[in-house]
């Protein structure tokens, strides 16, 4: 959550705690309990929405990288087998296609990586008979193809999670607006009745309503430089 929203939520919770601890004082105002319940419900929704928003992409990056590393490892092994077959059969095409290292694959962007591995799979399919003697089976080739599909799906899931996260932020802002509306237009007005009858409670509320910027560190100001004494 961005600092301005975090600061506002901290204020919301301070108000909630103060009013919860003083329900006996507000009990005579029947609408007060209703408005407070609405306010507390919005705070709960804010916390839940922020948790959903935060968790939208959690774990997906690590999962995507693990799938990518596994796919690259299998592709590098297949490339080496193709190059070995090409060298033994003087097939320059196989040698060229197989002449790719793990480090090369690891540096590629996703689109280029998938296209390159697809080329390896297609070549291995056409050279399956020759690759059999090098320990490459049809299941290995099909397995790499499946890993490509799985990785491509993971890419789509990650992109989709960003859409979910963006929509959650919009909903989160709307919840903050609703909670703020209850404070400004309802609870603040109801609290005005305590300014005269219970000034201490009223002042406590005003203090709770202050928003403190917890995201900013206040540094100690530098000591002023003493004036240089005049030369005599």
C-alpha positions as CSV (number, residue, x, y, z in Angstrom):
1,X,0.0,0.0,0.0
2,X,1.3,3.5,-0.9
3,X,2.4,5.6,2.1
4,X,-0.5,8.2,1.8
5,X,-3.0,5.4,2.0
6,X,-1.1,3.6,4.8
7,X,-1.0,6.9,6.7
8,X,-4.8,7.4,6.2
9,X,-5.5,3.8,7.3
10,X,-3.5,4.3,10.5
11,X,-5.7,7.3,11.2
12,X,-8.8,5.3,10.5
13,X,-7.7,2.7,13.0
14,X,-6.9,5.3,15.7
15,X,-10.4,6.7,15.3
16,X,-11.9,3.2,15.4
17,X,-10.0,2.3,18.6
18,X,-10.9,5.6,20.4
19,X,-14.6,5.3,19.5
20,X,-14.7,1.6,20.4
21,X,-13.3,2.4,23.8
22,X,-15.9,5.1,24.4
23,X,-19.2,3.6,23.3
24,X,-20.7,4.4,26.7
25,X,-20.3,8.1,25.9
26,X,-21.9,7.8,22.4
27,X,-24.6,5.4,23.4
28,X,-27.2,8.2,23.8
29,X,-26.8,9.0,20.1
30,X,-28.4,6.0,18.4
31,X,-27.2,6.9,14.9
32,X,-23.6,7.0,16.2
33,X,-23.4,3.2,16.6
34,X,-24.8,2.8,13.0
35,X,-22.3,5.1,11.5
36,X,-19.4,3.6,13.5
37,X,-20.4,0.1,12.4
38,X,-20.4,1.3,8.7
39,X,-17.0,2.9,9.2
40,X,-15.5,-0.3,10.8
41,X,-16.9,-2.4,8.1
42,X,-15.1,-0.3,5.5
43,X,-11.9,-0.6,7.4
44,X,-12.3,-4.4,7.3
45,X,-13.0,-4.3,3.6
46,X,-9.9,-2.1,3.1
47,X,-7.6,-4.6,4.9
48,X,-9.1,-7.5,3.0
49,X,-8.8,-5.8,-0.4
50,X,-5.2,-4.8,0.3
51,X,-4.3,-8.4,1.3
52,X,-5.9,-9.7,-2.0
53,X,-4.1,-7.0,-4.0
54,X,-0.7,-7.7,-2.4
55,X,-1.1,-11.5,-2.9
56,X,-2.2,-11.2,-6.5
57,X,1.3,-11.7,-7.8
58,X,3.0,-13.2,-4.8
59,X,4.7,-16.4,-5.7
60,X,4.0,-16.1,-9.4
61,X,7.4,-14.6,-10.2
62,X,9.3,-17.4,-8.4
63,X,7.0,-20.0,-10.0
64,X,7.6,-18.5,-13.5
65,X,11.4,-18.5,-13.0
66,X,11.4,-22.1,-11.8
67,X,9.5,-23.2,-14.9
68,X,11.8,-21.2,-17.1
69,X,14.9,-22.6,-15.6
70,X,13.6,-26.2,-15.9
71,X,12.7,-25.6,-19.6
72,X,16.0,-24.0,-20.4
73,X,17.9,-26.9,-18.8
74,X,16.1,-29.5,-21.0
75,X,16.5,-27.3,-24.1
76,X,20.2,-26.9,-23.5
77,X,20.6,-30.7,-23.3
78,X,18.6,-31.2,-26.4
79,X,20.6,-28.6,-28.3
80,X,23.8,-30.3,-27.3
81,X,22.5,-33.7,-28.6
82,X,21.5,-32.1,-31.9
83,X,25.0,-30.6,-32.2
84,X,26.6,-33.9,-31.5
85,X,24.5,-35.6,-34.1
86,X,25.3,-32.9,-36.6
87,X,29.0,-33.2,-36.0
88,X,28.9,-37.0,-36.4
89,X,26.9,-36.8,-39.6
90,X,28.5,-33.7,-41.0
91,X,25.1,-32.0,-41.0
92,X,25.8,-28.3,-40.8
93,X,22.2,-27.4,-40.2
94,X,22.0,-29.6,-37.1
95,X,25.3,-28.2,-35.8
96,X,24.1,-24.6,-36.3
97,X,20.7,-25.2,-34.6
98,X,22.4,-27.1,-31.8
99,X,25.1,-24.5,-31.3
100,X,23.4,-22.7,-28.4
101,X,24.4,-22.7,-24.7
102,X,22.5,-22.5,-21.5
103,X,23.7,-18.9,-20.9
104,X,22.4,-17.9,-24.4
105,X,19.0,-19.3,-23.6
106,X,18.9,-17.8,-20.1
107,X,19.5,-14.3,-21.5
108,X,16.7,-14.4,-24.0
109,X,13.4,-12.6,-23.6
110,X,10.4,-14.9,-23.2
111,X,9.2,-14.5,-26.8
112,X,12.6,-15.2,-28.3
113,X,13.2,-18.1,-25.9
114,X,10.0,-19.9,-26.7
115,X,10.6,-19.4,-30.4
116,X,14.1,-20.8,-30.1
117,X,13.1,-23.8,-28.1
118,X,10.2,-24.5,-30.5
119,X,12.8,-24.6,-33.3
120,X,14.8,-27.2,-31.3
121,X,11.7,-29.3,-30.7
122,X,10.8,-29.2,-34.4
123,X,14.3,-30.2,-35.4
124,X,14.5,-32.9,-32.9
125,X,11.1,-34.4,-34.1
126,X,12.5,-34.6,-37.6
127,X,15.8,-36.1,-36.5
128,X,14.2,-38.4,-33.8
129,X,15.6,-41.6,-35.4
130,X,19.2,-40.3,-35.4
131,X,18.9,-38.8,-31.9
132,X,17.8,-42.2,-30.4
133,X,21.4,-43.3,-30.3
134,X,22.2,-40.2,-28.2
135,X,19.7,-40.9,-25.5
136,X,17.0,-38.7,-26.8
137,X,13.5,-40.3,-26.7
138,X,10.2,-39.2,-28.1
139,X,9.0,-38.7,-24.5
140,X,11.9,-36.3,-23.8
141,X,11.0,-34.2,-26.9
142,X,7.3,-34.2,-26.1
143,X,8.1,-33.3,-22.5
144,X,10.0,-30.2,-23.5
145,X,7.1,-29.2,-25.7
146,X,4.7,-29.6,-22.7
147,X,7.0,-27.5,-20.6
148,X,6.8,-24.7,-23.2
149,X,3.1,-24.8,-23.0
150,X,3.1,-24.7,-19.2
151,X,5.5,-21.8,-19.2
152,X,3.5,-19.9,-21.7
153,X,0.4,-20.4,-19.5
154,X,2.4,-19.1,-16.5
155,X,3.2,-16.0,-18.5
156,X,-0.5,-15.4,-19.2
157,X,-1.4,-16.0,-15.5
158,X,1.2,-13.5,-14.4
159,X,0.0,-10.8,-16.8
160,X,-3.6,-11.5,-15.7
161,X,-2.6,-11.1,-12.1
162,X,-1.4,-7.5,-12.8
163,X,-4.9,-6.7,-14.2
164,X,-6.4,-8.1,-11.0
165,X,-4.0,-6.1,-8.9
166,X,-4.8,-2.9,-10.8
167,X,-8.6,-3.4,-10.4
168,X,-8.0,-4.1,-6.7
169,X,-6.2,-0.8,-6.3
170,X,-9.1,1.1,-7.9
171,X,-11.6,-0.7,-5.5
172,X,-9.2,0.1,-2.6
173,X,-9.3,3.8,-3.4
174,X,-13.1,3.7,-3.6
175,X,-13.2,2.1,-0.2
176,X,-10.9,4.8,1.3
177,X,-13.2,7.5,-0.3
178,X,-16.3,5.9,1.3
179,X,-14.6,5.6,4.8
180,X,-13.4,9.2,4.5
181,X,-17.0,10.3,3.6
182,X,-18.3,8.8,6.8
183,X,-15.7,10.5,8.9
184,X,-16.0,14.0,7.3
185,X,-19.8,14.1,6.8
186,X,-21.1,12.0,9.6
187,X,-18.8,11.1,12.5
188,X,-17.1,14.5,12.6
189,X,-20.5,16.2,12.7
190,X,-21.8,13.9,15.4
191,X,-18.6,14.5,17.5
192,X,-19.3,18.3,17.5
193,X,-21.9,17.7,20.2
194,X,-19.1,16.7,22.6
195,X,-17.0,19.8,22.2
196,X,-18.9,21.5,25.0
197,X,-20.2,18.5,27.0
198,X,-17.0,16.4,27.0
199,X,-14.2,18.5,25.7
200,X,-11.5,15.9,26.7
201,X,-13.2,13.2,24.6
202,X,-13.7,15.7,21.7
203,X,-10.0,16.7,21.8
204,X,-8.9,13.0,21.8
205,X,-11.0,12.5,18.7
206,X,-9.4,15.5,17.0
207,X,-6.0,14.1,17.8
208,X,-7.0,10.7,16.4
209,X,-8.2,12.3,13.3
210,X,-4.8,13.7,12.5
211,X,-2.9,12.0,9.7
212,X,0.8,11.4,10.4
213,X,3.2,10.8,7.6
214,X,4.8,7.6,8.8
215,X,6.6,7.2,5.5
216,X,8.9,10.2,6.0
217,X,11.9,10.2,8.2
218,X,12.6,13.5,9.9
219,X,16.2,14.2,10.1
220,X,17.8,16.4,12.8
221,X,18.5,19.9,11.3
222,X,22.2,20.7,10.8
223,X,23.7,23.0,13.4
224,X,24.3,26.5,12.1
225,X,27.9,27.4,11.2
226,X,29.3,29.9,13.7
227,X,30.3,33.2,12.2
228,X,33.9,33.7,11.4
229,X,35.5,36.2,13.9
230,X,36.7,39.4,12.3
231,X,40.4,39.7,11.5
232,X,42.0,42.3,13.8
